[in-house]
Amino acid sequence: MSLTTIPLQQETRDRLRQIANKSETWDEVLNRLFEHEVTRQNTQVFFSADTLSLGEALEEIEKW
């Protein structure tokens, strides 16, 4: 595994610390946030009346 350094403003780092669990690494925090955002975006797409019916959304969910 390769590591990288991402420069953050102090305020951003402090905000991340507020949502991190005590023993969680920064990698785990960022991956959790990423997964949460992807899930939120997928939910918006699946349940948008303009894109899918409820039946179509349920079919898509079953594919996961």
BALOBA-1460 file (C-alpha; in Angstrom, 3 decimals):
// residues 64
<rec num="1" residu="m" x="0.000" y="0.000" z="0.000"/>
<rec num="2" residu="s" x="1.344" y="3.417" z="-0.865"/>
<rec num="3" residu="l" x="0.686" y="6.443" z="1.313"/>
<rec num="4" residu="t" x="0.222" y="10.041" z="0.312"/>
<rec num="5" residu="t" x="0.017" y="13.390" z="2.031"/>
<rec num="6" residu="i" x="-2.971" y="15.598" z="1.407"/>
<rec num="7" residu="p" x="-2.595" y="19.201" z="2.520"/>
<rec num="8" residu="l" x="-5.615" y="20.419" z="4.504"/>
<rec num="9" residu="q" x="-6.498" y="23.681" z="6.103"/>
<rec num="10" residu="q" x="-6.546" y="23.531" z="9.908"/>
<rec num="11" residu="e" x="-10.323" y="24.099" z="9.908"/>
<rec num="12" residu="t" x="-10.894" y="21.128" z="7.586"/>
<rec num="13" residu="r" x="-8.734" y="18.834" z="9.712"/>
<rec num="14" residu="d" x="-10.599" y="19.934" z="12.851"/>
<rec num="15" residu="r" x="-13.947" y="19.224" z="11.188"/>
<rec num="16" residu="l" x="-12.766" y="15.750" z="10.206"/>
<rec num="17" residu="r" x="-11.661" y="15.093" z="13.775"/>
<rec num="18" residu="q" x="-15.165" y="15.891" z="15.006"/>
<rec num="19" residu="i" x="-16.664" y="13.040" z="12.973"/>
<rec num="20" residu="a" x="-13.869" y="10.489" z="13.399"/>
<rec num="21" residu="n" x="-14.166" y="7.622" z="15.845"/>
<rec num="22" residu="k" x="-11.434" y="7.463" z="18.474"/>
<rec num="23" residu="s" x="-9.385" y="4.628" z="16.942"/>
<rec num="24" residu="e" x="-10.222" y="5.373" z="13.299"/>
<rec num="25" residu="t" x="-7.467" y="6.234" z="10.830"/>
<rec num="26" residu="w" x="-7.816" y="9.141" z="8.408"/>
<rec num="27" residu="d" x="-8.039" y="6.591" z="5.613"/>
<rec num="28" residu="e" x="-11.003" y="4.918" z="7.320"/>
<rec num="29" residu="v" x="-12.716" y="8.265" z="7.979"/>
<rec num="30" residu="l" x="-12.394" y="9.381" z="4.365"/>
<rec num="31" residu="n" x="-13.513" y="6.015" z="3.002"/>
<rec num="32" residu="r" x="-16.556" y="6.052" z="5.308"/>
<rec num="33" residu="l" x="-17.460" y="9.546" z="4.119"/>
<rec num="34" residu="f" x="-16.984" y="8.497" z="0.507"/>
<rec num="35" residu="e" x="-19.226" y="5.433" z="0.914"/>
<rec num="36" residu="h" x="-21.865" y="7.541" z="2.642"/>
<rec num="37" residu="e" x="-21.840" y="10.087" z="-0.195"/>
<rec num="38" residu="v" x="-22.006" y="7.409" z="-2.908"/>
<rec num="39" residu="t" x="-24.971" y="5.796" z="-1.136"/>
<rec num="40" residu="r" x="-26.694" y="9.179" z="-0.809"/>
<rec num="41" residu="q" x="-26.194" y="9.938" z="-4.493"/>
<rec num="42" residu="n" x="-27.440" y="6.507" z="-5.561"/>
<rec num="43" residu="t" x="-30.517" y="6.882" z="-3.373"/>
<rec num="44" residu="q" x="-31.321" y="10.227" z="-4.976"/>
<rec num="45" residu="v" x="-31.031" y="8.756" z="-8.462"/>
<rec num="46" residu="f" x="-33.021" y="5.617" z="-7.705"/>
<rec num="47" residu="f" x="-35.912" y="7.392" z="-6.073"/>
<rec num="48" residu="s" x="-36.147" y="10.396" z="-8.348"/>
<rec num="49" residu="a" x="-39.572" y="10.393" z="-9.981"/>
<rec num="50" residu="d" x="-37.988" y="11.607" z="-13.209"/>
<rec num="51" residu="t" x="-35.661" y="8.635" z="-13.640"/>
<rec num="52" residu="l" x="-37.113" y="5.415" z="-12.216"/>
<rec num="53" residu="s" x="-40.393" y="4.053" z="-10.980"/>
<rec num="54" residu="l" x="-40.436" y="2.441" z="-7.548"/>
<rec num="55" residu="g" x="-40.499" y="-1.001" z="-9.177"/>
<rec num="56" residu="e" x="-37.484" y="-0.168" z="-11.350"/>
<rec num="57" residu="a" x="-35.634" y="1.199" z="-8.312"/>
<rec num="58" residu="l" x="-36.310" y="-1.998" z="-6.361"/>
<rec num="59" residu="e" x="-35.033" y="-4.075" z="-9.293"/>
<rec num="60" residu="e" x="-31.828" y="-2.021" z="-9.356"/>
<rec num="61" residu="i" x="-31.376" y="-2.397" z="-5.600"/>
<rec num="62" residu="e" x="-31.751" y="-6.175" z="-5.882"/>
<rec num="63" residu="k" x="-28.827" y="-6.210" z="-8.348"/>
<rec num="64" residu="w" x="-26.495" y="-4.895" z="-5.609"/>
